[in-house]
Amino acid sequence: QDGPGGQDGPRGSAAAEPPRAAPGQLRALAGKWLSTAQARDYFVFKGDGRGAWLARGRTLWQGRVTPAGRYTFRLVFQQSTGAQRAAYWEVKLIEGGRRLVFDGTRQIYRKV
């Protein structure tokens, strides 16, 4: 399924509310991540779990981040398709946390 900005749409889960991250779990992800591609889009993540994906002055995604593994995080937002469902994309830290891979576009981002 196609999603905004990528070939793969967000994944779905039957859970209505994603779990909240414990303090400190998002420390490695917090900050600004700039795309290494020509698109020059970027992610901004806060230590409290809020985040956004932006490009050319437009917000492409905005929502919460939850840990999904040691170096993997879910970008969660609410989507309405008849019944409320939680939908998400994932990002994974690579190269010792210096880079991030976004599964929606398979692009790599560097921390700035």
N, C-alpha and C positions, 0 to 999 in steps of 0.2 A: 504494500500500500504506500502511496506517495504521501509525504509530509512536507510541511513548509521548509524550504531550503535544502531538501535532501531527497534521496531516492527512497529511503525507508521512513515510514511514518512512525509516530510514537507508539510504544508498546502499551498494552492495556493490562489492567489488573482489576479484579472485582472489588478490591478494597476501596472504600470511599475516602478515607483519610490516610495519607502516608504516615509512617512513624516519624517522630522527631529525632534528630541527632542529639547525642549527649555532648555536653561542652567539650571542646577540644577535638572532636572527631573530624571537623571540617577545616581545621587550622591549615593543613597542607593545600587545600583547595582555595582558600580565601585569597582574593586579589583579582587582578585584571589579567586575562589571557588573550593574546592577540593572535589571529590566524596567520599562518605562514604562507597562505595562498594569496593571490592577488585580490580576492574579495575584501580583505581587510575588515572582516567582521571580528567581533570579540565577545568574550564572556566576562561578566563581573560577578564574583561571588562574595558574600558577606559571611563573617564568622558565625552569625546567628542562623544560617541556613537559607537566607534569601539569595536569589540570583536572577540574572538576566542575560540574554543573548541579543546583541545589537549589531546593526549594520546600516551604514548610510543614514544615521539619524532615526532609524526605525527599530522598535522593539520586536524581535522575532519570537522570543519566548520570555516569560517572566513567571517565576514561581518559587518553589522550595527545593532544596537539595537534601537528599538523605543518603547515608552510606549504604552501599549494596555489596560490599566486600572490602578487602584490605586497601585496594587502590581504585576502587570503582564506586561511582556515585550516580544516583538517579536524579534526573531533572524532572520534577513532578509538577503537573498542572491539572486542572479540572477540565474535562471535556464532556460535552453533553451529546449523547447519541441515543436519545430516548430516555434511558435511565442514566443517572450520574455515575460515571466511572472515573477512576484515577488513571491517567495516562502518563507515560514518562519516556524520556530518552535517557541514555547513559553516557557518562564521560569516564575515562580511565587515565590515571596519572602514569606516565612512562618516564624513562631516563632519570630515575631517582627523584621524580616530582618536578623536573624542570620543564616537561612538556605534558600535554594533555591530548587525548584522542577523543573526538566527539563521534558517537556511533550514528548519528543522524545523517552526517555528510562524509564520515570517515576522514575528516580533515584533522590536521595537527595544529595545535596552538602552543605558543610559548608564553611563559609568565613574564610580565613586564613590570 
